[in-house]
Structure formats: structure tokens, C-alpha cells
Amino acid sequence: MRLNGINGAYTIRVGDFKYVDTPIKLGNNDGNFFEVTLRQIQASEEEAINTCKLIAERGFINYFGLQRFGKASRKSHELGKVIFRGDYKTFCDYLFEDSELDAKAKTFGDASVFKCKAAYREGDYETALKFVPNSLYREKQVLLGLNRDGRNYQNAFEKIPKNMRLIYLHAYQSFLWNFMASKRIEMSAFTVITGDLVLASDESVGAGSSVAKVVSDGEDEEDKASLGAHTKVHIVTEEEAKEGVYDITDVLLPLLGSEIAQPAWLAATADEGATSGLGFIAHQLELDGLSVENITQHPYSAYRMRGAYRYVSSCSCLF
């Protein structure tokens, strides 16, 4: 119980242990519940109540939050971007950039974040390893690799555990999803439009409907807002959009991957002459020095993203 040793405060207690047939796994929890209190609201009581009712009806944009991207100077999706590019030296360099979190790192004995990073930037990996604190686990693994071969940055990168490496790739997927969500809301706010994706049902999926399996890369097994494998999606028709068959809380957006459907309206957002069908997502990939193939056909099979789906609006508020 290391957390109980922080500041001498005993804040965590555990109990009711028992033997069971299967171990607990990531995603077994049903989620979290938070009570949020808003103070000093610069609006009338009527306006505040109406706003809360609107959020309860429509929800809020279901963005991936700070936890997905981290607090360091280089966010997790930036690290994921260079992994998709296969630029492992830049990945390692990013880890050893100065950060405002350095001063808060836990150190013991001769360990020093500042001396460690300075030595790395000078190419003195042996000295950097002497000073690296145990709290900088990723950096320590990289330094262990570089001390064996100072020119093999890919090998040093792969010293980091696989599940930790995948976090960065999934963060880049999440970054693209957030970008797509913002663009979609800009298009028609909370109104369902032709080409949107919704969860398919026996009633909504007919002989001529466009259907795709919903698959997950595994990064969101704990994320109840993302759908699991073998679910089907339906592309909203013009007639359904006009008749208001679906609500914004039904609309799904994909996390980029090889086995997911794209909203039918996405291709129309491309510049003239573009052929990828990914519209502004393809443009963002280009700005990041990437292509769709970097995401879906990476040379290392574990880094090939299949994709998943996530509701564009989350409506789980109780007022």
C-alpha cells in the first residue's frame, strides 16, 4: 500500500477478500460516478436550469480527456505519432526533453532527473543511466537499451513494455477522434445528418443498408463509451435524417483503423482531387507526416490499428 505512505496519511483501506474462479480484468468495472458542484454561475436560475436540462437531453461532446493525453510537455499522442512514422530516435529524444513535471519527480540518493536528461542529450547514456530515478520507468528502459547499443533506438524503444507502447498509439487515434468530433459538431451541431453512423438494429438495417463490423483495438476495453467487437453500424439515409429517426446521442464516430466504416459525409470534406475518402482526417495525417497506411499497415503487426467506434455525445448526467 505505497499510497498510504504519502504524506503519512492513511487514506486507503481494502477488505472483503475472497477466492473466485476468474481474475479481475481491465474493463470489469461499470464506470465511475462524479458529483460536480458549480459555483459563482453568472446566469439566472432559470438559465442554469434550462442549460442543465439541455445537457441531460443532448449530452456533451464525448471527447477523450486529459487522462488519455497526459500532462508532460510532450503529450502521449505526439509520441504515438512518431511511433507510427517509425521515428524511434525522435521518440526517445521526446522522453528526455525538459518538462515542468521534472521538479516533482520522486528521487532518492544520487538520482537526478536534470542530470539524467542532460547526460542523455550529450550522448552519455551510461551517465544518464546512473542518474535516472526509478520513477522514470520508461526513460530507464530506454537507457538500458541504449547502453547495449547506442545507435539502435528501435531496440531501446522496445524495452518499454508493450502495453505502455500501445498507449501512445491509441492516444494518437484518440487525438484524431477528437478532431473529427469537433468538425462533425461544427457541421450541424446536434442535428443528425445524412451519412452519420448509428448502431444498427434489426429494424434499421435493411437489404440495401451499408453495414460494417465494429471492432476494437483493445485500448478501450475499460471505456464504456466505445463499442466492442461484432457490433454493426448503419449509415443514416437522407430520408431518415429528414424524418428525425435518430438523435445525436445515437451517432457514432470511428477511431481510425482498417476494419471500420467511415461516415458517408467525410469524403465530401476532402480537397478537390483527393481520393482517400477520409477528407479532413487525411489532411491532418499529411500534416503529421503520416498516411492511412501508417496506421493500418504498420510494419509491426501489433501497431496496426483495426479501429473502434465511440458515441459522439455522452448523455449520462443526472441533475
C-alpha positions in Angstrom: 0.0 0.0 0.0 2.5 2.6 -1.2 -0.2 5.3 -1.5 -0.8 5.1 2.3 2.8 6.3 2.9 2.3 9.6 1.0 2.4 12.5 3.5 1.9 10.0 6.3 -1.9 9.8 5.5 -3.7 6.5 5.7 -6.4 7.1 3.2 -6.9 3.7 1.5 -8.4 0.6 3.1 -9.2 -2.7 1.4 -11.1 -5.7 2.6 -13.7 -8.4 1.8 -11.2 -10.5 0.0 -12.3 -13.9 -1.3 -11.2 -16.5 -3.8 -13.0 -16.6 -7.2 -12.8 -18.7 -10.3 -11.6 -15.9 -12.7 -9.3 -12.9 -12.1 -10.4 -9.3 -12.4 -9.6 -7.8 -15.8 -9.4 -4.3 -17.3 -12.9 -3.2 -18.1 -14.7 -5.2 -15.5 -15.9 -2.1 -13.7 -19.1 -0.4 -14.8 -17.6 3.1 -14.8 -17.2 6.0 -12.4 -19.7 8.5 -11.0 -18.7 12.0 -10.1 -20.7 14.7 -8.4 -19.8 18.2 -9.7 -20.7 21.4 -7.9 -20.8 24.6 -9.9 -20.4 27.9 -8.0 -20.4 31.6 -8.9 -22.5 31.0 -12.0 -23.0 34.2 -13.9 -26.6 33.4 -15.1 -30.1 33.4 -13.7 -31.5 30.3 -12.0 -33.8 29.8 -15.0 -31.0 29.9 -17.5 -28.9 27.5 -15.4 -31.8 25.0 -15.1 -32.5 25.2 -18.8 -28.9 24.6 -19.6 -28.8 21.5 -17.3 -31.9 20.2 -19.0 -30.3 20.6 -22.4 -27.2 18.7 -21.3 -29.4 16.0 -19.8 -31.2 15.6 -23.2 -28.4 16.0 -25.7 -25.4 15.2 -23.5 -22.0 16.7 -24.1 -19.3 16.1 -26.7 -17.7 12.8 -25.7 -14.1 13.9 -26.1 -11.2 11.8 -24.9 -9.8 13.8 -21.9 -6.6 14.8 -20.3 -6.0 11.3 -18.9 -5.6 10.0 -22.4 -3.1 12.5 -23.5 -1.0 13.1 -20.3 0.4 16.1 -18.6 4.0 16.1 -19.8 5.4 18.6 -22.2 5.1 16.0 -25.0 1.6 14.6 -24.9 1.0 10.9 -25.5 -0.5 11.4 -29.0 2.7 13.2 -30.1 4.7 10.2 -29.0 2.3 7.9 -30.8 2.6 10.0 -34.0 6.4 9.4 -34.2 5.9 5.7 -33.5 3.5 5.4 -36.4 6.2 7.1 -38.5 8.8 4.6 -37.3 10.9 7.5 -36.0 12.2 5.9 -32.8 15.1 8.3 -32.2 12.7 11.2 -32.1 10.5 9.2 -29.6 13.5 8.7 -27.3 14.5 12.4 -27.7 11.0 13.4 -26.7 11.2 11.4 -23.5 14.3 13.3 -22.4 13.1 16.8 -23.1 12.8 19.1 -20.1 9.3 19.1 -18.5 7.6 21.1 -15.8 7.0 17.8 -14.1 10.7 17.1 -13.6 10.9 19.0 -10.4 8.1 16.9 -9.0 9.7 13.5 -9.8 10.4 11.3 -6.9 14.2 10.8 -6.4 16.4 9.0 -3.9 20.1 9.1 -3.3 22.2 10.4 -6.2 19.3 10.2 -8.7 18.6 13.4 -10.6 16.1 14.0 -13.4 18.0 17.1 -14.6 21.4 15.4 -14.7 20.0 12.3 -16.3 18.4 14.3 -19.1 21.4 16.5 -19.6 23.6 13.4 -20.0 21.3 11.8 -22.5 21.3 14.9 -24.7 25.1 14.8 -24.6 25.0 11.2 -25.8 26.4 9.9 -22.5 23.9 7.1 -21.9 26.0 5.4 -19.2 26.0 8.5 -17.0 22.3 9.1 -17.8 21.5 5.6 -16.5 23.4 6.3 -13.2 21.2 9.4 -12.5 17.9 8.2 -13.8 15.3 7.9 -11.0 13.3 4.7 -10.7 10.2 6.9 -11.1 11.2 7.5 -14.7 10.5 3.9 -15.7 10.2 4.5 -19.5 13.3 6.5 -19.6 15.2 3.9 -17.6 14.2 1.1 -20.0 15.3 3.2 -23.0 18.7 3.9 -21.4 19.2 0.2 -20.6 18.7 -0.4 -24.3 21.0 2.4 -25.5 23.7 1.2 -23.1 23.8 -2.0 -25.0 23.7 -0.4 -28.4 23.8 3.4 -28.5 22.6 3.6 -32.1 19.7 1.2 -32.0 16.8 3.4 -31.0 14.1 1.0 -32.0 15.6 -1.7 -29.8 15.8 0.8 -26.9 12.1 1.8 -27.5 11.0 -1.8 -27.5 12.5 -2.2 -24.0 9.4 -0.3 -22.8 6.6 -2.8 -22.1 4.2 -3.4 -25.0 1.1 -2.3 -23.2 2.8 1.0 -22.4 3.9 1.5 -26.0 0.4 0.9 -27.3 -0.9 3.7 -25.0 0.8 6.2 -27.3 -0.6 4.8 -30.5 -4.1 4.7 -29.0 -3.6 8.3 -27.9 -3.0 9.4 -31.5 -6.2 7.5 -32.6 -8.0 9.5 -29.8 -6.5 12.7 -31.0 -7.9 12.1 -34.5 -11.2 11.2 -33.0 -11.4 14.4 -31.0 -10.6 16.3 -34.2 -13.3 14.5 -36.1 -15.8 15.1 -33.3 -15.2 18.9 -33.3 -15.5 19.0 -37.1 -18.8 17.0 -37.0 -20.3 19.3 -34.4 -19.3 22.3 -36.5 -21.2 20.9 -39.5 -24.6 20.7 -37.9 -24.3 20.9 -34.1 -26.6 18.3 -32.5 -28.7 17.5 -35.6 -28.3 14.1 -37.2 -27.4 14.3 -40.9 -27.3 12.1 -43.9 -24.2 9.8 -43.7 -23.9 9.7 -39.9 -23.2 6.3 -38.4 -25.5 4.8 -35.8 -25.8 1.5 -34.1 -27.6 -1.0 -36.3 -30.6 -2.9 -35.3 -32.9 -5.4 -37.0 -35.4 -2.6 -37.6 -32.9 -0.1 -39.1 -30.8 -2.4 -41.2 -32.5 -3.4 -44.5 -31.3 -5.2 -47.5 -29.7 -2.1 -49.0 -28.1 -0.8 -45.9 -24.4 -0.2 -45.5 -23.1 -2.3 -42.6 -19.7 -2.9 -41.0 -18.5 -4.8 -38.0 -17.5 -2.7 -35.1 -14.1 -3.9 -33.8 -11.9 -2.7 -31.1 -8.1 -2.4 -30.8 -8.4 -3.2 -27.1 -7.4 0.2 -25.9 -10.9 1.0 -24.8 -11.9 -2.2 -23.1 -12.3 -0.1 -20.0 -14.1 2.6 -21.9 -17.8 2.0 -21.9 -18.3 4.8 -24.4 -16.6 2.7 -27.1 -18.4 -0.3 -28.7 -17.0 -3.8 -28.7 -16.4 -6.3 -31.4 -19.0 -7.7 -33.8 -21.4 -4.8 -33.4 -22.8 -3.4 -36.6 -23.3 0.1 -37.7 -25.9 1.7 -40.1 -25.3 4.7 -42.3 -28.2 7.2 -41.9 -30.1 7.8 -45.1 -31.4 11.1 -46.3 -34.9 10.1 -45.6 -34.1 9.0 -42.0 -32.3 12.3 -41.4 -35.3 14.3 -42.6 -37.7 12.3 -40.5 -35.6 12.6 -37.4 -35.4 8.8 -36.9 -32.2 9.2 -34.8 -31.0 11.5 -32.1 -27.4 12.9 -31.7 -26.9 10.5 -28.8 -27.2 7.7 -31.3 -24.4 9.0 -33.6 -21.1 7.1 -33.7 -17.7 8.3 -34.9 -14.9 5.8 -35.7 -11.4 5.6 -34.3 -9.3 5.2 -37.4 -8.5 1.7 -38.3 -8.6 -0.9 -41.1 -11.9 -2.6 -40.2 -14.3 0.3 -39.6 -16.8 2.2 -41.7 -16.5 5.9 -42.2 -19.3 8.5 -42.1 -20.6 9.0 -45.7 -20.1 12.7 -45.3 -16.4 12.5 -44.5 -15.2 12.1 -48.1 -17.1 15.2 -49.1 -14.8 17.3 -46.8 -11.7 16.5 -48.9 -10.0 19.0 -51.2 -10.8 18.5 -54.9 -8.7 15.7 -56.3 -8.3 13.8 -53.0 -9.0 10.1 -53.3 -8.6 8.6 -49.8 -12.2 9.2 -48.8 -11.0 10.4 -45.4 -11.5 14.2 -46.0 -10.0 16.4 -43.4 -8.6 13.4 -41.5 -6.4 12.6 -44.4 -5.2 16.2 -44.4 -4.4 16.0 -40.7 -2.4 12.8 -41.3 -0.5 14.6 -44.0 0.3 17.5 -41.7 1.6 14.9 -39.2 3.8 13.2 -41.8 1.6 10.2 -41.9 -0.7 8.3 -44.2 -3.6 5.9 -43.5 -1.2 3.0 -44.3 1.0 4.1 -41.3 -2.0 3.4 -39.1 -3.5 0.4 -40.7 -0.5 -1.4 -42.3 2.4 -0.6 -39.9 5.4 -2.9 -40.4 5.0 -4.2 -36.8 1.7 -6.1 -36.7 0.9 -5.1 -33.1 0.9 -1.4 -34.2 -1.7 -2.0 -36.9 -4.9 -0.4 -35.8 -8.2 -2.1 -36.6 -10.4 0.6 -35.2 -13.4 1.0 -33.0 -16.4 3.3 -32.6 -17.4 5.9 -29.9 -20.5 7.8 -29.3 -20.1 11.5 -30.3 -22.3 12.6 -27.4 -22.4 11.2 -23.9 -25.6 11.6 -22.1 -25.2 10.2 -18.6 -25.8 13.3 -16.5 -28.2 13.4 -13.5 -29.4 16.7 -12.3 
